[in-house]
Amino acid sequence: MKHTQQNDTLPPWIPEEYWDAIIQNDHTYDGTFFYAVQTTGIFCRPSCKSRAPRSDNVLIFQNTEQALAHKFRPCKRCKPKGERVPDQEWIHGVTEYIDKHYAEPLTLDVLAAASHGSPYHLHRVFKRITGHTPVQYIQTKRINEAQNLLQHTHLTVTEIARQVGISNPAYFISVFRKHTVFTPSHYRERHDSP
């Protein structure tokens, strides 16, 4: 069951009745409205069993066409369009999520919850579609961003590590070296302008 949020904090664009339907996974509202979560880019039926979103991240739509017109993707779990979401499309949504949220703590469970799938299935399909595990993809994204920061800023290695989502500097140096064969400091020296 989803956790409830106090009704007095609901944004004015969400009727209390609709919010209650979302929180209670009320299938009797399926077809009456659809809700989209701005942080994940996914839209669902009210009966979707996914984790409850924050109300201020929710938009309400009367039909699937409206949600699609606003660039939201259908949920893989509740299939609001009544059809299975192709794996390629699902994983594209996951990589977009990683690209936007790489600096946050990302685990397989977080990605699965954000993409409305199970961790095991996500890991398997992600590897099949991209050739990499989600963790490998996240690390590559973080190291690419770190390389950019090393070349174009004067931030310390510790500050860069934190900015790309790795709070432990020693671990950051280890991952960076694994990806580039250089320590961050040596990489910066090699790429400094003469």
C-alpha positions as CSV (number, residue, x, y, z in Angstrom):
1,M,0.0,0.0,0.0
2,K,1.2,3.5,-0.8
3,H,2.0,6.0,1.9
4,T,-0.5,8.8,2.2
5,Q,0.2,12.4,2.1
6,Q,-1.9,14.9,4.1
7,N,-4.7,16.2,1.9
8,D,-4.2,19.8,3.1
9,T,-0.8,19.9,1.3
10,L,-2.3,18.9,-2.1
11,P,-1.6,21.2,-5.0
12,P,-4.7,22.9,-6.3
13,W,-4.6,21.0,-9.6
14,I,-5.2,17.6,-7.9
15,P,-8.7,16.9,-6.7
16,E,-8.7,15.2,-3.3
17,E,-10.8,12.4,-4.7
18,Y,-8.2,11.7,-7.4
19,W,-5.3,11.8,-4.9
20,D,-7.1,9.3,-2.7
21,A,-7.6,7.0,-5.7
22,I,-3.9,7.2,-6.5
23,I,-2.9,6.5,-2.9
24,Q,-5.4,3.6,-2.6
25,N,-4.6,2.1,-6.1
26,D,-8.4,2.4,-6.7
27,H,-9.1,0.5,-10.0
28,T,-12.6,2.0,-10.1
29,Y,-11.0,5.3,-11.3
30,D,-9.1,3.6,-14.2
31,G,-10.2,5.3,-17.3
32,T,-11.5,8.3,-15.4
33,F,-8.1,10.0,-15.3
34,F,-4.4,9.2,-15.6
35,Y,-1.6,10.6,-13.5
36,A,2.0,11.4,-14.6
37,V,5.0,11.9,-12.4
38,Q,7.2,14.7,-13.6
39,T,10.4,13.3,-11.9
40,T,10.2,10.0,-13.7
41,G,8.5,11.1,-17.0
42,I,6.0,8.2,-16.6
43,F,2.2,8.2,-16.6
44,C,0.0,5.6,-14.9
45,R,-3.5,4.4,-14.2
46,P,-4.8,5.3,-10.7
47,S,-4.7,1.5,-9.8
48,C,-0.9,1.3,-10.4
49,K,0.9,-0.5,-7.6
50,S,4.1,1.6,-8.0
51,R,5.5,3.7,-5.1
52,A,3.4,6.7,-4.3
53,P,4.7,9.9,-5.9
54,R,5.0,13.2,-4.1
55,S,1.8,15.1,-4.9
56,D,3.7,18.2,-6.1
57,N,5.3,16.1,-8.8
58,V,2.0,14.8,-10.1
59,L,0.0,16.0,-13.1
60,I,-3.5,14.8,-14.0
61,F,-4.7,14.0,-17.5
62,Q,-8.1,12.9,-18.7
63,N,-6.7,10.5,-21.3
64,T,-3.5,8.8,-22.5
65,E,-3.2,11.1,-25.5
66,Q,-2.8,14.2,-23.3
67,A,-0.1,12.5,-21.3
68,L,1.7,11.4,-24.5
69,A,1.4,14.9,-25.9
70,H,3.2,16.2,-22.8
71,K,6.1,13.7,-23.5
72,F,5.3,11.3,-20.7
73,R,5.9,7.5,-21.3
74,P,3.4,4.8,-20.3
75,C,4.2,2.8,-17.2
76,K,5.5,-0.6,-17.9
77,R,3.8,-2.0,-14.7
78,C,0.2,-0.8,-15.2
79,K,0.2,-0.4,-19.0
80,P,-2.1,2.6,-19.2
81,K,-2.4,2.3,-22.9
82,G,-3.4,-1.3,-22.6
83,E,-0.3,-2.5,-24.3
84,R,3.1,-3.7,-23.3
85,V,5.9,-1.0,-23.4
86,P,8.7,-2.2,-25.7
87,D,11.9,-3.0,-23.8
88,Q,13.9,-0.6,-25.9
89,E,11.6,2.3,-25.0
90,W,11.6,1.3,-21.3
91,I,15.4,1.2,-21.1
92,H,15.6,4.5,-23.0
93,G,13.5,6.0,-20.2
94,V,15.8,4.5,-17.6
95,T,18.9,5.9,-19.3
96,E,17.3,9.3,-19.5
97,Y,16.5,9.1,-15.8
98,I,20.1,8.2,-15.0
99,D,21.4,11.1,-17.2
100,K,19.3,13.6,-15.2
101,H,19.8,12.1,-11.7
102,Y,23.4,10.7,-11.9
103,A,24.5,13.0,-9.0
104,E,21.9,11.4,-6.7
105,P,22.2,8.1,-4.9
106,L,21.2,5.6,-7.5
107,T,20.7,1.9,-6.8
108,L,19.0,-0.8,-8.8
109,D,16.0,-0.5,-6.4
110,V,15.8,3.3,-7.0
111,L,15.9,2.8,-10.8
112,A,13.3,0.0,-10.6
113,A,11.0,2.1,-8.6
114,A,11.4,5.2,-10.9
115,S,10.8,3.1,-14.0
116,H,8.0,0.9,-12.5
117,G,9.7,-2.4,-12.9
118,S,11.4,-5.0,-10.7
119,P,15.1,-4.7,-10.0
120,Y,15.9,-8.2,-11.4
121,H,14.0,-7.6,-14.6
122,L,15.4,-4.1,-15.1
123,H,19.0,-5.4,-14.6
124,R,18.5,-8.2,-17.1
125,V,16.8,-6.1,-19.8
126,F,19.1,-3.1,-19.3
127,K,22.2,-5.4,-19.9
128,R,20.5,-7.0,-23.0
129,I,19.6,-3.7,-24.6
130,T,22.7,-1.6,-23.7
131,G,25.4,-4.2,-23.3
132,H,26.1,-2.8,-19.8
133,T,24.7,-3.2,-16.3
134,P,22.9,-0.2,-14.8
135,V,25.8,0.3,-12.4
136,Q,28.3,0.3,-15.3
137,Y,26.2,2.9,-17.1
138,I,25.9,5.1,-14.0
139,Q,29.7,4.9,-13.4
140,T,30.5,5.8,-17.0
141,K,28.1,8.8,-16.8
142,R,29.7,10.0,-13.6
143,I,33.2,9.6,-14.9
144,N,32.4,11.4,-18.1
145,E,31.0,14.3,-16.1
146,A,34.0,14.3,-13.8
147,Q,36.3,14.5,-16.8
148,N,34.5,17.5,-18.0
149,L,34.7,19.2,-14.6
150,L,38.4,18.4,-14.3
151,Q,39.0,20.0,-17.6
152,H,36.8,23.1,-17.2
153,T,36.7,24.0,-13.5
154,H,39.1,24.5,-10.6
155,L,37.0,22.4,-8.2
156,T,38.9,20.0,-6.0
157,V,38.8,16.3,-6.6
158,T,36.7,15.9,-3.5
159,E,34.2,18.5,-4.7
160,I,34.0,16.9,-8.2
161,A,33.5,13.5,-6.6
162,R,30.5,14.9,-4.7
163,Q,29.1,16.7,-7.7
164,V,29.0,13.5,-9.7
165,G,27.3,11.5,-6.9
166,I,30.3,9.7,-5.3
167,S,30.7,10.8,-1.7
168,N,33.8,8.8,-0.9
169,P,36.8,10.5,-2.6
170,A,39.0,7.3,-2.3
171,Y,36.3,5.3,-4.1
172,F,35.9,8.1,-6.7
173,I,39.7,8.0,-7.4
174,S,39.6,4.2,-7.8
175,V,36.6,4.2,-10.2
176,F,38.1,7.1,-12.1
177,R,41.4,5.3,-12.5
178,K,39.6,2.1,-13.6
179,H,37.8,4.0,-16.4
180,T,40.6,6.3,-17.5
181,V,43.9,4.7,-16.2
182,F,44.7,8.0,-14.6
183,T,44.1,9.5,-11.2
184,P,41.8,12.6,-11.4
185,S,44.8,14.8,-10.6
186,H,47.0,13.3,-13.3
187,Y,44.1,13.5,-15.7
188,R,43.7,17.2,-15.0
189,E,47.5,17.8,-15.4
190,R,47.5,16.0,-18.8
191,H,44.5,18.0,-20.1
192,D,45.5,21.5,-18.8
193,S,46.1,24.0,-21.5
194,P,49.8,24.8,-22.1
